Amino acid sequence: MEMKKLLNDSKKLASQYTTWVTFVGLLLLLSVLTKGNALRWNSIRNLLIAESVRSFAALGVGMIIITKGIDLSIGYVVCLTASVAASFAQNPDYASAIYAGQSFPLIVPVVAAVAAGGLFGLFNGYLIAYGKLPPFIATLGSMSIAKGLQLIYTKAAVVGSLNQNFKNISQGSVGPIPNLIIYVIIAAFIVWVVLRHTRQGTNFYAIGGNAQAARVSGINVERELMMVYTYAGILYGIAGTLLASRLGLANSLTANGMELDAIAAVTVGGVSQSGGVGSVSGMMVGVFTMGLINYGMSFLGVDSYYQQLVKGFIIIVAVYFDMKKYARRS
Amino acid sequence: MKKLVAVLLVLALLGTAVFAQGSSEAKSDKVKIGALIRNLNEQFVKDYADNLRKLAAEKGVDLNLQDAQGDVARQLDQLNTLITQGYKYFVIIPQDTSATEQMAQQIKAAGGGAAFSNIQPSVAALKVGKDFYLASSPELVAGQYQAQIIDEYFAKNPEKAPGKVLNMLYLLGQLGHPAQISREAGLLDTLKSLGYTVNLIARDTADWSPDKAQEKMDTWLAAHRGKFNIVVAQNDGMALGAVESLITNGLVDNDPSDGTILTFPVIGIDATADALNSMDQNKLYATVLQDSVGQSSTAFELAYAMATKGSATGMTAWGIAPASQVISEEPANDPAVIAQCYLVPFKPVTKANYKDLM
C-alpha cells in the first residue's frame, strides 16, 4: 500500500516536473558516460556560456508562445542586431570598418542594437496585434526583412576587428563567474517578475489561454500583444550585442537558425504551443537541456550528422507529449 | 509523462551506443589532437577532414574532429569542450579570421598550439605565440593562376577577346572573406599586368554556393546575354553552378576544340572531384588546385610534432619549409611571424594535367 502510494507520488512528481527530470536524467547519464568529466566546473561553465545567448532568445520567444504566438524572425533579427552592435564597436584603425576612423563610446553599440531589436519587435507586434496577421506569416516576412537589412547594412561583409572594451562585455568575468551567466540570471529574473508579478504578465497568460475571454474581461489584447513582441525584440537586441561581443565579429551567418533552437528549447521546457502555459524556470531548463544534448554529444565526439538527428527526435518527442497532455485536459 | 522521460533516456542511450566507440578510443596514453573544422558540407573541407582522419589512423593518434557547421559560436564552444577534455594541440579550419586570435589565446592559456588552414588566421593570432602556424595556400596565388589560365585561353583564341578586352561575369565567395578579397586582387592585378582591359559586366557574391551561383547566372544571362566573353568563379562549386546555368540557357557551341563545349570558358578554384569530372566532359574549362591533402598533411605534421616533441619550430612539414620571405597577403606579410607560415602551393589545373588528379 505504502509502496503504491510512493510510486504514485513519484509518478505525479515526474509528470509535474518532466523538464527537470529530463534535465537531471541527461546530466546523470552524461556524467556516467564521461566518468564524471562532464560535471566538472570547467565543463559546466562552458555549457552555461554556450547557452547564454540562446537564453535571451528563448526568454523572448517563450513569452510570445505563452500568448499563443510564434516568432520566426529571431535568428535574423539577432544577426541584424549583432551586426549593428559590431559596426559601432570596430577598431577605428581597421580599414574595412563600416564607420572607419570613428570610435564610439561603449554605450552606443549596446543602445543601437537594443533599439534595432526593439523596433523590430514593435513592428512584428503591430502587424500581429493591429494588422491581424497570423504571427507565423508576420514574422516570416520580418525574418526576410531583417536578413535583407543586415546584408544591406554590412554589404554582406564580415564586421570584424572589434575593440577590446566591447569584447569584454561578454568575454569578461567576475571572479570565476563569466559575465554572460550574470546577464542571463538578471534577464531571467526580470522576465520572471514580469510574468508572475505584474498585471501584464497575468494578461499574457490570459490572452494565450483564451484571447476572446481576455478581451471580454477588459484586457487590451492588442496593446499587450504589441508589448510582448517588443519585449522579445529588446531581448534579441541584447542577444545580438552579447553574441557580437563574445565572437568578436558579426557576419551574415551569425545566429542563423537560432529561432529553431529557441523554440525547441522552450517547448522542451514545457511552454505549450497551445498558449497560456509556461514558466521562466521551464524555459531555462529547456535551454540547458538542449544545450546539454549539444554539449554532451560534442563532448563524446558524436558525428555532427548524428547530432542533428538526435536533436530532431528529441524535439518531436517533447512536443508530442506536450500536445497529448493538453489535449487530455481540454 | 514519465514516458517522455523514459523515451528521452532511451534515445540518449541509443545515442551513446553510436558514440561509445568514440569515447573508448580516447585512451590517455595516445597522442591527442583536436580538429576544429568549419563546415563539413563543403567538398574541400570534407576532403581535408578525411585526410586528417587517415593520417591520425596511420599514426595511432586520438583525433577528435568537430564540425562547426558554419557557426563561429559553435566553433568556440567546441574549442572550449576539447580544451576541457585535455586536448592541447589543434588543427583548425577557422570559420572566420576575426575569431582566430581569441582561439589562439585560449589554446595558449591551455599550454598548447595550433596550425590553421584554408581560412587565414590573423597576424595577431600568430603573434599569440610561436606555437601557432599557418599551413595554407596564399589566396592571391589562386587568383594569379586563374589569370594565367585566362591568358592562355585567349592567346589561343584571340578572336574571342578582340583588343584584349575581357567582359567578365565574376562570381565571388562570401564578401569580406579573406579568400574573396585576395583571389579577386590576384586575378584582376595579374590580368592587368598581362595587358588586358577587364570590364566587370556583373560581379556579385554567391556565398560559395552552387545553387546561389546558378540563380545569379540565370539572372545575369537574361540581363547581359551577348555582352560577356568569360565567366570566373572563386570556387568550383559556384563555377559548376554557372556551367549548369549556361547549359540550361543554351549557351553551348558543342565545339570542344577550344577545351569546352560552352560558348564561353568558365574557370573555378579548388579542383574538387566534381570539377575534374566536369572538365572531363569538356564543360568546366579549368580550375586551380587547392591542395586539401597538402594543407591537411602539413597542418597535421605540425600539430603532431608539437604534441610529441613539444615544438615544431623550424621543422619541415610535408616537405614544406617555413616561409622566409614575406608576401603581400596576411598573415604572411609580417616579418615577425613569417617563420610560422607554411605556404602550400596552389596548382593550375588545365586540360594538360587534370587527369593526374582524377
Interface residues (C-beta under 8 A of the other chain):
Chain A: K11 A14 S15 T18 V21 T22 G25 L26 L29 L33 T34 N37 R40 N42 S43 N46 I49 A50 V53 S96 T154 K155 A156 A157 V158 G160 S161 L162 Q171 L243 R246 L247 G248 L249 N251 S252 L253 T254 A255 N256 I293 N294 Y295 M297 S298 F299 L300 G301 V302 D303 S304 Y306 V310 F313 I314 V317 A318 F321 K325
Chain B: M1 K2 K3 L4 V5 V7 L8 L9 L11 A12 L13 G15 T16 V18 F19 A20 G22 S23 A26 L40 N64 L65 Q66 D67 Q69 G70 D71 V72 A73 L76 D77 Q78 N80 T81 T84 Q85 D96 T97 S98 A99 E101 Q102 Q174 L175 G176 H177 T205 D207
